[in-house]
Amino acid sequence: MKLANRIQHIPPYLFAGLERKAADLRARGVDLIDLGIADPDLPPVTALKRAVARHLDDPDAHRYPTSRGDPEVRDAIARWFHGRFDVSLDPETEICVTIGAKEGLANLARAFAEPGTVVAATEPGYPVYANAGAILNGAEFRPLPLTPAREFLPDLERAAGARLLYLNFPNNPTGAVAPEPFYEDVAVFADAHPDTLVVMDAAYAELSFAPPRPPSALRFTRRALEFHSLSKMMNVTGYRIGFAAGNADAIAALVNVKTQLDSGAPVFIQRAMADALALYDGPEPPEQARRSHLEYGRRKRALEDGLVHAPGVRDVYPSPATFFVWASVDDDVGFVERALERGVILTPGRGFGETGAGFVRAAVTTSRERIERALARLAGGPGGG
Ligand SMILES: Cc1ncc(COP(=O)(O)O)c(C=O)c1O
């Protein structure tokens, strides 16, 4: 069997060893506190769950969907976008339903990236940009470092010449939010570089705990595509539903690729998303979603406040969004190994690209009580202090 070069260029999974160690510890009955996974533990928004059940009874919900998405669902997305971001979209040409943000982020690149081209993205970052965006298409990956010295904002000029520029704010893994002037800079960049499509991954746009709420990049430029997802917005990572919005040519390209590769998200899930988005009151999420966002915020603050005192931690970078805490340490892999020996699972920063070396990420997807217990375990000296 001979695999294509592109699949052999996907970097080896660095943490297989750590995961094996965690599985061994669990098998021996050790109670591990998992701050590694970015998967919400709070329950799905009830109205969304009920809407899925309701739409399962729609007589026309069992056939092939379309890759672009149900027209009425796209209308609902346009209404939500207007209420939430004050941005008007043409549901016919400027919106595409996706099977979660991940599918769209990856499939879009097939329309733009090829050998001899460059895909740029913020780094540390969601590995899909480098792996599915660049490497699987035989393109070169160019990281735009996010560092404390630059307040976790990229130098956009480094993306000059790229076919695609993936940006991600609020950011995984750093938790950083971008201030409005940054979005203005993005618009200037997009105008000056018409051969580069700006892609804003806004999967965490609803997970913010303090004003101002993250804006849409589309309020600043229409030469961009933006991805949204219900995964973290409503605690339904398993439903696989989201959407792309923005530049009509880019949407057409995405739809073209999707038509060859998938048949769209199940109609009953699409319609449930439309119902859930309709529960927003202008920019304000429904009460249950809001409560869960605020709970992530409280947990995040508790972890930020505590982690800064843990031995081996140099600095913590608090932020008002996402459910991630980003901290600098002496040696990320060593820190994570010692944390695991004390029963706490963290993610080494280099899992998000070389720029992440020397940092660790903690996801607050477990109860406050478990987070306090994790802090007590870490205070015991896993950082080598
Ligand atoms: C930055 C970022 N974008 C996109 C996704 C994927 O979201 P979805 O579940 O909608 O595919 C994730 C998931 O962890 C993420 O962290």
The ligand as a Tripos MOL2 file, in Angstrom:
@<TRIPOS>MOLECULE
LIG
   16    16     1     0     0
SMALL
NO_CHARGES

@<TRIPOS>ATOM
      1 C1        -10.8870   27.3140   16.6590 C.3       1 LIG1
      2 C2        -11.8510   26.2430   16.3240 C.ar      1 LIG1
      3 N1        -12.5070   26.3140   15.1660 N.ar      1 LIG1
      4 C3        -13.3860   25.3670   14.8120 C.ar      1 LIG1
      5 C4        -13.6370   24.2910   15.6300 C.ar      1 LIG1
      6 C5        -14.5790   23.2320   15.1580 C.3       1 LIG1
      7 O1        -15.8790   23.5250   15.4550 O.3       1 LIG1
      8 P1        -17.0580   22.6090   14.9540 P.3       1 LIG1
      9 O2        -17.4210   21.7210   16.0980 O.co2     1 LIG1
     10 O3        -18.1280   23.5530   14.5900 O.co2     1 LIG1
     11 O4        -16.5690   21.8210   13.7840 O.co2     1 LIG1
     12 C6        -12.9900   24.1780   16.8450 C.ar      1 LIG1
     13 C7        -13.2410   23.0130   17.7150 C.2       1 LIG1
     14 O5        -12.6370   22.7770   18.7080 O.2       1 LIG1
     15 C8        -12.0640   25.1740   17.2000 C.ar      1 LIG1
     16 O6        -11.3940   25.1180   18.3490 O.3       1 LIG1
@<TRIPOS>BOND
     1     1     2 1
     2     2     3 ar
     3     2    15 ar
     4     3     4 ar
     5     4     5 ar
     6     5     6 1
     7     5    12 ar
     8     6     7 1
     9     7     8 1
    10     8     9 2
    11     8    10 1
    12     8    11 1
    13    12    13 1
    14    12    15 ar
    15    13    14 2
    16    15    16 1
@<TRIPOS>SUBSTRUCTURE
     1 LIG1         1 GROUP 0 **** ****
